[in-house]
Amino acid sequence: MSITTILVHVETDANARSRLEFAAAMARDHDASLIGFAGAGVQPVITGDGMYPIDGVYWQQMREEVEAALHQARELFLSVASGGFEASWRQDLAGPGVGLARAAAAADLVVSGTPQGASVSDVFRRADPGSLVLGTGRPVLFAAEGAVYRRPKTAVVAWKDTIEARRAVSAALPCLRPAERVLVAAVGTGDPDSLSDVVRLLMRHGVRAEAKAVGEADAPEEELVELALREGADLIVSGAYGHSRLREWAFGGFTRTLLDDDRLNRLMMG
């Protein structure tokens, strides 16, 4: 199991250079190819009575602005992704959500970020984290803001015996193997046998894993984040839990806490 292709999301209205450099360094480390992607759409006019189409002149002006932003994103990607690995570019005028879902079929891992936390204010310019982690069928590594890539020395696996957590652990194996220490942490009185099982499974894959019982907590999601910060973890691995409701994502408590906290690199899978 290895990472052969990484898809990195390049936002058009934010400073994406550090995320690009993170993804490029990761591609070199894993001898993987890198796909850069940017998407942006023209937002319709919204009035009190709903959405209305915009007139042709205004639409053309907005489209030209979007195309210019996509061109700048492409130039930034090409300036960072030069040398050491295969690189390619994709873009979509339908917006980042639809385009990323399409492009994710070509990648083993998606690299994105959460500069606005679990919710985004403009889906025409920014990727919705819920759609990414719960809708692409791929693991998503949400890089910490300003993070510099390095092989993880310490990683934390937020363990809960669910399908989502099992998928996340399997997807994270290429990132966990190089780590000097992997803490598999379960909060409260979870099944101790499943915790032991996943530790043994990781060890069979060459991962230096150990169980870490965090104990009961009023806010277990915050306790696990604090554990990762206290241990100096370079990565936290977790299943993602949620569902779509009225065109918005309703997240479980731990999923929302991770998406809202950009101090950690978070590898998540739904």
C-alpha positions, 0 to 999 in steps of 0.5 A, a space after each residue: 500500500 503506497 501513495 502514488 498520486 496526490 491531489 492538492 486543492 489550490 484556493 483562488 482567493 487565499 494564500 495557498 503557497 504553504 499548502 502547495 509547498 507541503 503537498 509538493 514536499 510530500 509528493 517528493 517524499 513518497 515518489 508520487 505524482 502531484 495534481 494541482 486543482 483550482 475551481 471557481 464559479 460565478 455566483 448568481 445574484 441572490 435577492 430576498 426572493 431567491 437566486 436570479 440569473 445575471 445579465 450577460 455583460 456582468 456575467 462575462 465580466 465575472 467569468 473573466 475575473 474567475 478565469 484570471 484567478 484560475 490562471 494565477 492559481 495555475 502559475 503558482 502551482 507550476 512555480 512550486 511543482 517544478 522538478 522531482 516528480 510528475 506534475 499536472 494541472 486541472 481546473 473547473 469553472 463549476 466551482 471547487 466542490 464538483 471539480 474536486 470530487 471528479 479529480 479525486 478519482 485520479 488520486 490516492 490522497 487529497 490535500 486541502 485545508 480548513 482556513 474557515 473551519 468546518 463551514 465555508 461562506 462561499 462554495 463558489 470559491 472555497 471547497 466545503 470540507 464536508 463534501 471533501 471528506 465525506 463525499 470523495 471516497 478518498 482520504 483527505 489530509 487537511 494541512 495545518 495553516 502554514 505547515 511545513 511537511 516532514 515525515 511524522 515523528 509522532 502521530 495520533 490515531 483517534 480510534 473508535 471501532 467504526 467503518 470510518 475509523 478502519 478506513 482512515 487507519 488503512 489509508 494512513 498506513 503510508 504516513 504512519 510507517 515512517 513515524 517513530 511513535 504512533 499513539 492509538 488513542 481511545 477515549 472512555 470505556 471503548 472496546 479494549 479488544 478492538 483497541 488491542 486489535 488495531 495496535 497489533 494490525 498496525 505493528 504487523 504493517 511495520 508501524 511503531 504503534 502503542 495503545 493510549 487510553 485517554 480516559 473519561 472526559 466531558 469533551 473527548 474530542 478536545 481531550 484527543 486534540 490536546 493529547 496530540 498537541 501535548 505529544 507534539 504530534 505531526 499528524 492526527 488520523 481519524 474517521 469522519 462522521 456526518 451526513 448531509 442535511 438541507 444542503 449543509 453538513 451535520 458533523 459529529 462532535 469530534 469531526 467538527 472539532 478537528 475541522 475547526 482546529 487548523 493547528 494540526 495536520 489531520 488525515 480524515 476519511 468518511 
